[in-house]
Amino acid sequence: MATTYNQEEKSSYEANKQMFLTELLSNLEAYQDNMLYEDIADTEGKIVETIFQYLLDKQEIDRQALLEIFAKCNSYIVGFDDEEVSKYLEQNLSQMIRTINISYKTAKTNFIWKKRVEEKQKNMQKQLDGVSRAIGKMAQGMEEELQNEAKYEKQKAQILEILKQRGIKVQDLSVKKEGRYCLEVYQDENLETAKIEEIQKIATKTLKEPIELFEEGCIGKKLIFLSADKYVMAIGTGETTKSKSELSGDAMLQLRLKDGKYLVAISDGMGTGVKARKSSTSSLRMLENLLLSGFDKNISLDLINTSLIGQNAESFATLDIAIIDLYEGTIEFIKSGACPTYIKNNKKVQIIKSNSLPTGMVDENHDHIQTFDRDIQSGDILVMCSDGILDANIEYKNKELWVKYMLEDLETTNTKKIADIILNEAIDNTFGNVKDDMSVMVCKFKNRD
């Protein structure tokens, strides 16, 4: 990796230098009578190399610096004692200094522009690659779905036969299972509520586990039924905006996915106000659209990252995501520059944290995403927050501890109350002068029975 990095740095240096030399030679054509022309036009010489290195550091060269460079390279400019000669020398020096500075500024502008174009092309390539992989996975998924459905032809036939006996007309249906059962029913016409409930009962009896209508997944005349969740979840939130700021840079999302899982997320755009809000909301909006369109979560996060990088160098946003499977009883945490997540059960509080960088800050996927898995226990309370909450307390060196200690002492299990208590305590810690946007989301889990 170090060798690759050094090669890239060298390549960048040489490319920048070549642009400078091209500009310099072009601009020097008008000054071939200048006494410094031969030294400056010698692009392979030590003087020009030293001038370029000086410009990289200082961005602009002046009279004193140019004279010192000539002296270091054993090429002394003399004659300043003679008034007539001195006047001629000064004119020549001024011409060269102006020509060198203009050449460097032009080359630098061109180099930055070229790098931006290359970066955009690189990001576009990554996005297209992500789309390609997503389509490939979708195609593979369709093939696997067909194989999955074939396993449950017997159950499908049983359900269709019972529906026929009950006088419930449907075009077709499919049965598949990936963890939980999924029953897709295609209606001839919109069925009455009573008939939908009857399908639910028939599927429950045939598949030998509770089946429920998945209303979020129903589209047009397609009804979706899923195995019932084994856990129930309650969600409470709280948020406030930085003092004297009209708009919060934080954004929150609650969403049920196509597979029946739930996604909750907080995104904190860097800074505050409109710019920060744009970064956070665009990140969550992209995440929602990509996941609902069938994109894999890892591909979705990669696409969000490259999209933010492509916008500008200061468009960063943290992503704190929990994908909750209330059927299997598991939570997958995905963190990109996000604050710690807290899991409280009775008096015990667990902290889940990462050291990843925010989305849009790095161009290496493994650097900006970290994942963790955990089984749900009945009574678990999950707390997610933005850094405005943690930073509000300056009593502890380790800022995450004040939330942990507060949660350990809390008696209430009401999610809204917990969110409000944490938020109000954070505001009190700043004496009412809120220094950053604050957001907190609390989820509580219980066995369904």
C-alpha positions as CSV (number, residue, x, y, z in Angstrom):
1,M,0.0,0.0,0.0
2,A,2.9,2.4,0.9
3,T,4.6,1.7,-2.5
4,T,1.3,2.3,-4.3
5,Y,0.7,5.5,-2.4
6,N,4.3,6.8,-3.2
7,Q,3.8,5.9,-6.9
8,E,0.5,7.9,-7.0
9,E,2.2,10.9,-5.3
10,K,5.1,10.8,-7.8
11,S,2.7,10.5,-10.7
12,S,0.7,13.5,-9.5
13,Y,3.9,15.5,-9.0
14,E,5.1,14.8,-12.5
15,A,1.8,15.5,-14.1
16,N,1.5,18.9,-12.3
17,K,5.1,19.7,-13.2
18,Q,4.6,18.9,-16.8
19,M,1.6,21.2,-17.0
20,F,3.6,24.0,-15.5
21,L,6.5,23.4,-17.9
22,T,4.2,23.5,-20.9
23,E,2.6,26.8,-19.8
24,L,6.0,28.2,-18.9
25,L,7.6,27.4,-22.3
26,S,4.5,28.8,-24.1
27,N,4.7,32.1,-22.1
28,L,8.4,32.4,-22.5
29,E,8.3,32.7,-26.3
30,A,7.6,36.4,-26.1
31,Y,10.8,37.0,-23.9
32,Q,13.6,35.2,-25.8
33,D,15.7,38.4,-25.6
34,N,15.4,38.3,-21.8
35,M,18.8,37.7,-20.2
36,L,17.3,34.9,-18.0
37,Y,15.6,33.2,-20.9
38,E,18.1,30.4,-21.4
39,D,18.2,29.4,-17.7
40,I,14.4,29.4,-17.4
41,A,13.8,27.7,-20.7
42,D,16.1,24.8,-19.7
43,T,13.2,22.7,-18.3
44,E,15.6,19.9,-17.5
45,G,17.9,22.1,-15.4
46,K,18.2,22.5,-11.7
47,I,17.0,26.1,-11.6
48,V,13.6,25.3,-13.1
49,E,13.2,22.2,-10.8
50,T,14.0,24.3,-7.7
51,I,11.6,27.1,-8.9
52,F,8.8,24.5,-9.3
53,Q,9.4,23.0,-5.8
54,Y,9.4,26.5,-4.3
55,L,6.0,27.3,-6.1
56,L,4.5,24.1,-4.7
57,D,5.3,25.3,-1.2
58,K,4.7,29.0,-1.5
59,Q,2.4,29.2,-4.5
60,E,4.1,32.4,-5.7
61,I,7.7,33.5,-6.3
62,D,9.2,37.0,-5.7
63,R,12.4,38.8,-6.6
64,Q,14.4,37.8,-3.5
65,A,13.4,34.1,-3.8
66,L,14.3,34.0,-7.5
67,L,17.8,35.6,-6.9
68,E,18.4,33.1,-4.0
69,I,17.5,30.1,-6.3
70,F,19.9,31.3,-9.0
71,A,22.6,31.7,-6.3
72,K,22.0,28.2,-4.9
73,C,22.3,26.8,-8.4
74,N,25.7,28.6,-8.9
75,S,24.2,31.1,-11.4
76,Y,24.7,34.5,-10.0
77,I,23.1,37.6,-11.3
78,V,25.4,40.6,-11.0
79,G,25.4,44.2,-12.2
80,F,23.1,45.9,-9.7
81,D,25.8,48.4,-8.8
82,D,25.7,50.0,-12.3
83,E,22.5,52.1,-12.5
84,E,21.9,51.5,-16.2
85,V,22.6,47.8,-15.9
86,S,20.6,47.6,-12.8
87,K,17.5,49.1,-14.5
88,Y,17.9,46.5,-17.3
89,L,18.2,43.7,-14.9
90,E,15.2,44.7,-12.9
91,Q,13.0,44.8,-16.1
92,N,14.3,41.3,-17.0
93,L,13.6,40.0,-13.4
94,S,10.1,41.5,-13.3
95,Q,9.3,39.9,-16.7
96,M,10.4,36.5,-15.6
97,I,8.8,36.6,-12.2
98,R,5.5,37.6,-13.8
99,T,5.8,34.9,-16.4
100,I,6.7,32.2,-13.9
101,N,3.8,33.1,-11.6
102,I,1.2,33.3,-14.4
103,S,2.4,30.0,-15.8
104,Y,2.1,28.3,-12.4
105,K,-1.3,29.7,-11.6
106,T,-2.7,28.6,-15.0
107,A,-1.1,25.1,-14.7
108,K,-2.5,24.7,-11.1
109,T,-6.0,25.6,-12.3
110,N,-5.7,23.1,-15.2
111,F,-4.4,20.5,-12.9
112,I,-7.2,20.9,-10.3
113,W,-9.8,20.8,-13.1
114,K,-8.3,17.7,-14.6
115,K,-8.2,16.0,-11.2
116,R,-11.8,16.9,-10.6
117,V,-12.8,15.4,-14.0
118,E,-10.8,12.2,-13.2
119,E,-12.4,12.0,-9.8
120,K,-15.9,12.4,-11.3
121,Q,-15.1,9.7,-13.9
122,K,-13.8,7.5,-11.2
123,N,-16.9,8.0,-9.0
124,M,-19.2,7.4,-12.0
125,Q,-17.4,4.2,-12.8
126,K,-17.9,3.1,-9.2
127,Q,-21.5,3.9,-9.3
128,L,-22.0,2.1,-12.6
129,D,-20.1,-0.8,-11.2
130,G,-22.4,-0.8,-8.1
131,V,-25.5,-0.7,-10.4
132,S,-24.1,-3.6,-12.4
133,R,-23.4,-5.7,-9.3
134,A,-26.9,-4.8,-8.0
135,I,-28.5,-5.9,-11.3
136,G,-26.4,-9.1,-11.2
137,K,-27.6,-9.8,-7.6
138,M,-31.2,-9.2,-8.6
139,A,-30.9,-11.6,-11.5
140,Q,-29.3,-14.2,-9.2
141,G,-32.0,-13.5,-6.7
142,M,-34.7,-14.1,-9.2
143,E,-33.2,-17.5,-10.1
144,E,-33.0,-18.4,-6.4
145,E,-36.6,-17.3,-5.9
146,L,-37.7,-19.7,-8.6
147,Q,-35.8,-22.5,-7.0
148,N,-37.2,-21.4,-3.6
149,E,-40.8,-21.5,-4.8
150,A,-40.3,-25.0,-6.3
151,K,-39.7,-26.3,-2.7
152,Y,-43.2,-25.2,-1.6
153,E,-45.3,-26.3,-4.6
154,K,-47.2,-28.7,-2.2
155,Q,-48.2,-25.9,0.2
156,K,-49.1,-23.7,-2.8
157,A,-51.4,-26.3,-4.2
158,Q,-53.0,-26.9,-0.8
159,I,-53.7,-23.1,-0.3
160,L,-55.1,-22.8,-3.8
161,E,-57.4,-25.7,-3.3
162,I,-58.8,-24.4,0.0
163,L,-59.3,-20.9,-1.6
164,K,-61.2,-22.5,-4.4
165,Q,-63.4,-24.4,-1.9
166,R,-64.1,-21.2,0.0
167,G,-65.0,-19.3,-3.2
168,I,-62.1,-16.9,-3.1
169,K,-60.8,-16.3,-6.6
170,V,-57.2,-15.4,-7.2
171,Q,-55.1,-15.3,-10.4
172,D,-52.1,-17.1,-8.8
173,L,-50.0,-17.2,-5.7
174,S,-46.4,-18.1,-4.8
175,V,-44.9,-19.4,-1.5
176,K,-41.3,-19.0,-0.6
177,K,-39.2,-18.9,2.5
178,E,-36.0,-17.0,3.4
179,G,-36.0,-17.1,7.1
180,R,-39.7,-16.3,7.2
181,Y,-42.5,-17.4,4.8
182,C,-43.5,-15.0,2.1
183,L,-46.9,-15.5,0.3
184,E,-47.6,-13.4,-2.8
185,V,-51.3,-13.5,-3.9
186,Y,-52.4,-12.0,-7.2
187,Q,-56.0,-10.9,-7.1
188,D,-58.5,-11.1,-10.0
189,E,-60.3,-8.2,-8.4
190,N,-59.8,-6.3,-5.2
191,L,-60.8,-8.7,-2.4
192,E,-62.9,-7.7,0.6
193,T,-61.3,-7.4,4.0
194,A,-63.1,-10.5,5.2
195,K,-61.6,-12.6,2.3
196,I,-58.1,-11.2,2.9
197,E,-58.4,-12.3,6.5
198,E,-59.6,-15.7,5.4
199,I,-56.5,-16.1,3.2
200,Q,-54.4,-15.2,6.2
201,K,-56.1,-17.9,8.3
202,I,-55.7,-20.5,5.6
203,A,-52.0,-19.7,5.1
204,T,-51.4,-19.8,8.9
205,K,-52.9,-23.3,9.1
206,T,-51.2,-24.6,6.0
207,L,-47.7,-23.2,6.8
208,K,-48.0,-24.0,10.5
209,E,-47.0,-20.6,11.8
210,P,-48.7,-17.2,12.2
211,I,-49.0,-15.4,8.9
212,E,-50.0,-11.7,8.6
213,L,-50.8,-9.2,5.8
214,F,-47.7,-7.1,5.0
215,E,-49.5,-3.9,3.9
216,E,-46.3,-1.9,3.1
217,G,-45.4,-4.5,0.5
218,C,-48.8,-4.7,-1.2
219,I,-48.9,-3.1,-4.7
220,G,-51.9,-2.9,-7.0
221,K,-53.6,-6.3,-7.1
222,K,-50.6,-8.1,-5.4
223,L,-51.1,-8.9,-1.8
224,I,-48.1,-9.9,0.4
225,F,-48.3,-12.0,3.5
226,L,-45.4,-12.7,5.8
227,S,-44.6,-14.8,8.8
228,A,-45.6,-12.7,11.8
229,D,-42.9,-11.0,13.8
230,K,-41.9,-12.7,17.1
231,Y,-41.0,-9.4,18.7
232,V,-42.8,-6.0,18.8
233,M,-41.0,-2.7,18.7
234,A,-41.9,0.8,20.0
235,I,-40.0,3.9,18.8
236,G,-39.6,7.3,20.4
237,T,-37.6,10.3,19.1
238,G,-36.4,13.7,20.1
239,E,-34.6,16.5,18.3
240,T,-33.6,20.1,18.5
241,T,-31.7,22.6,16.3
242,K,-28.6,24.5,17.1
243,S,-29.3,27.9,18.7
244,K,-29.8,30.6,16.1
245,S,-29.9,28.0,13.3
246,E,-33.1,27.8,11.3
247,L,-32.6,24.3,10.0
248,S,-31.2,21.1,11.6
249,G,-28.3,19.3,9.9
250,D,-29.5,16.0,11.3
251,A,-32.0,13.7,9.7
252,M,-33.8,10.6,10.9
253,L,-35.5,7.7,9.0
254,Q,-37.9,4.9,10.0
255,L,-38.6,2.4,7.2
256,R,-40.0,-1.1,6.7
257,L,-38.1,-2.9,4.0
258,K,-39.4,-5.3,1.3
259,D,-38.3,-8.4,3.3
260,G,-40.2,-7.3,6.3
261,K,-37.3,-6.0,8.3
262,Y,-37.2,-2.5,9.8
263,L,-34.6,0.1,9.2
264,V,-34.0,3.0,11.6
265,A,-31.3,5.6,10.9
266,I,-29.8,8.9,11.9
267,S,-27.6,11.0,9.6
268,D,-25.6,14.0,10.8
269,G,-24.4,16.3,8.0
270,M,-21.1,18.0,8.7
271,G,-21.7,21.5,10.2
272,T,-25.1,23.0,10.6
273,G,-27.9,24.6,8.6
274,V,-28.9,24.2,5.0
275,K,-25.6,22.6,3.7
276,A,-25.5,20.0,6.5
277,R,-29.2,19.3,6.1
278,K,-28.7,18.7,2.4
279,S,-25.9,16.1,3.1
280,S,-27.8,14.2,5.7
281,T,-31.2,14.2,4.0
282,S,-29.7,13.2,0.6
283,S,-27.9,10.4,2.3
284,L,-31.0,9.0,3.9
285,R,-33.2,9.6,0.8
286,M,-30.7,7.7,-1.4
287,L,-30.5,4.9,1.2
288,E,-34.3,4.6,1.3
289,N,-34.7,4.7,-2.5
290,L,-31.9,2.2,-3.2
291,L,-33.0,-0.3,-0.5
292,L,-36.6,-0.1,-1.6
293,S,-35.5,-0.6,-5.2
294,G,-33.8,-3.9,-4.3
295,F,-30.2,-2.8,-4.0
296,D,-28.0,-4.7,-1.5
297,K,-27.2,-2.6,1.6
298,N,-23.5,-2.6,1.0
299,I,-23.8,-1.5,-2.6
300,S,-26.3,1.2,-1.5
301,L,-23.8,2.6,1.1
302,D,-21.0,2.5,-1.5
303,L,-23.1,4.4,-4.0
304,I,-24.0,7.0,-1.3
305,N,-20.3,7.4,-0.5
306,T,-19.2,7.9,-4.0
307,S,-22.1,10.3,-4.7
308,L,-21.1,12.5,-1.8
309,I,-17.5,12.5,-2.8
310,G,-18.5,13.5,-6.3
311,Q,-20.6,16.5,-5.1
312,N,-17.7,18.4,-3.4
313,A,-14.8,17.9,-1.0
314,E,-16.8,19.2,2.0
315,S,-20.0,17.1,1.6
316,F,-19.8,14.7,4.5
317,A,-22.5,12.9,6.5
318,T,-22.4,10.3,9.3
319,L,-24.7,7.3,8.9
320,D,-25.9,5.4,11.9
321,I,-28.2,2.5,10.8
322,A,-29.9,-0.4,12.5
323,I,-31.6,-3.1,10.4
324,I,-34.0,-4.9,12.8
325,D,-35.4,-8.3,12.1
326,L,-38.3,-8.8,14.5
327,Y,-38.9,-12.3,13.1
328,E,-35.4,-13.7,13.6
329,G,-34.8,-11.5,16.6
330,T,-31.6,-9.9,15.3
331,I,-30.2,-6.4,14.8
332,E,-27.5,-5.4,12.3
333,F,-25.7,-2.2,13.1
334,I,-24.1,-0.3,10.2
335,K,-21.9,2.7,11.2
336,S,-20.2,5.3,9.1
337,G,-18.6,8.0,11.3
338,A,-21.5,7.6,13.7
339,C,-21.8,8.0,17.5
340,P,-22.0,5.0,19.7
341,T,-25.2,3.1,20.1
342,Y,-26.5,2.0,23.5
343,I,-28.4,-1.1,24.4
344,K,-30.1,-1.0,27.8
345,N,-31.6,-4.0,29.5
346,N,-32.6,-3.4,33.1
347,K,-29.6,-1.8,34.7
348,K,-27.0,-3.1,32.3
349,V,-26.0,-0.8,29.3
350,Q,-23.8,-2.1,26.4
351,I,-22.0,0.4,24.1
352,I,-21.6,-0.4,20.4
353,K,-19.1,2.0,18.7
354,S,-16.9,2.3,15.6
355,N,-14.0,4.3,14.5
356,S,-15.0,4.7,10.9
357,L,-15.0,8.0,9.0
358,P,-18.1,9.8,7.7
359,T,-19.7,8.9,4.4
360,G,-18.2,11.1,1.6
361,M,-14.9,11.7,3.3
362,V,-13.0,8.7,2.1
363,D,-12.8,6.9,-1.2
364,E,-12.2,3.4,0.3
365,N,-15.3,1.5,1.1
366,H,-13.9,-0.5,3.9
367,D,-12.8,2.7,5.7
368,H,-16.2,4.3,6.0
369,I,-18.4,1.3,6.9
370,Q,-18.4,-0.9,10.0
371,T,-21.0,-3.5,10.9
372,F,-22.0,-5.3,14.1
373,D,-24.6,-8.0,14.8
374,R,-26.6,-8.6,18.0
375,D,-29.5,-10.9,19.0
376,I,-32.5,-9.1,20.5
377,Q,-33.5,-9.9,24.1
378,S,-37.0,-9.1,25.3
379,G,-36.7,-5.8,27.3
380,D,-33.8,-4.4,25.2
381,I,-33.9,-0.6,24.7
382,L,-31.8,0.7,21.8
383,V,-30.6,4.3,21.9
384,M,-29.1,6.1,18.8
385,C,-28.0,9.8,18.8
386,S,-26.1,12.4,16.9
387,D,-22.9,13.9,18.2
388,G,-24.6,17.0,19.4
389,I,-26.0,14.9,22.2
390,L,-22.6,13.5,23.3
391,D,-20.7,16.8,22.9
392,A,-23.2,18.6,25.2
393,N,-21.6,17.2,28.3
394,I,-18.0,18.4,29.1
395,E,-17.8,16.7,32.6
396,Y,-16.4,13.5,31.3
397,K,-13.3,13.1,29.2
398,N,-15.0,10.1,27.5
399,K,-18.1,11.8,26.2
400,E,-20.1,8.6,25.6
401,L,-20.1,7.8,29.3
402,W,-22.6,10.4,30.4
403,V,-25.4,8.9,28.3
404,K,-24.4,5.4,29.6
405,Y,-24.6,6.5,33.2
406,M,-27.9,8.2,32.7
407,L,-29.4,5.2,31.0
408,E,-28.3,3.0,33.9
409,D,-30.2,5.2,36.3
410,L,-33.4,5.5,34.3
411,E,-36.5,3.7,35.6
412,T,-38.9,4.4,32.8
413,T,-39.1,2.2,29.7
414,N,-41.3,4.5,27.7
415,T,-39.3,5.3,24.5
416,K,-40.6,8.8,24.1
417,K,-39.9,9.7,27.7
418,I,-36.3,8.3,27.4
419,A,-35.7,10.3,24.2
420,D,-37.0,13.5,25.9
421,I,-35.0,13.0,29.1
422,I,-31.7,12.5,27.1
423,L,-32.5,15.5,24.9
424,N,-33.4,17.8,27.8
425,E,-30.4,16.8,29.8
426,A,-28.1,17.6,26.8
427,I,-29.8,21.0,26.5
428,D,-29.4,21.6,30.2
429,N,-25.7,20.7,29.9
430,T,-25.2,23.6,27.5
431,F,-27.3,26.0,29.8
432,G,-29.8,26.3,27.0
433,N,-27.3,27.5,24.4
434,V,-27.4,24.5,22.1
435,K,-24.1,24.4,20.3
436,D,-25.0,21.7,17.7
437,D,-28.0,20.0,16.3
438,M,-29.3,17.2,18.5
439,S,-31.2,14.0,17.6
440,V,-32.0,10.9,19.6
441,M,-33.9,7.8,18.6
442,V,-35.0,5.1,21.1
443,C,-36.4,1.6,20.2
444,K,-37.8,-0.9,22.7
445,F,-38.3,-4.6,22.0
446,K,-40.6,-7.2,23.7
447,N,-41.6,-10.7,23.0
448,R,-44.8,-10.7,21.0
449,D,-46.6,-13.1,23.4
